Amino acid sequence: MKPTYPFLMVVLLLLFLTLPTYSQTENIKCNNVVGAMRPCVVFFRGGSGVTGIPPSACCAGVSTLSQIANNTANTAIVCRCVHSVFKNLRITDATAKALPRRCGVTLPFSFSPHVKCPGTSLTSIHS
């Protein structure tokens, strides 16, 4: 008996659904994350104020971070790099938390100097 086309399609679909999925971790470097956040320095330094509007280049950078942090491994890397920036610039919690909200961007981690990044054992990266 010759297999029918619909039967073959069902078998292929079941095979496809049972294959393991792999999430590709991009080769993310902290200097790429820092570069995306560089236009935000004026906002962080109070030039736009916590109630102000961040520069459009800053919001584009935050949006880029959201796109890069597309899986658990990448989220952990981006989060640690962002928190390194917060530590070096001494960013306040209120200013950090205001930025994604002002840009209308949702990040897969808390944009705060006082948060544990996924995959780290530190409870606070900013002192």
ABEGO torsion letter per residue (X at the ends): XBBBAAAAAAAAAAAAAABBBBBBBBBBBAAAAAAAAAAAAAAAAGAAEAABBBBAAAAAAAAAAAAABABAAAAAAAAAAAAAAAAAAGBBAAAAAAAAAAAGBBBABBBBABBBBBGBABABABX
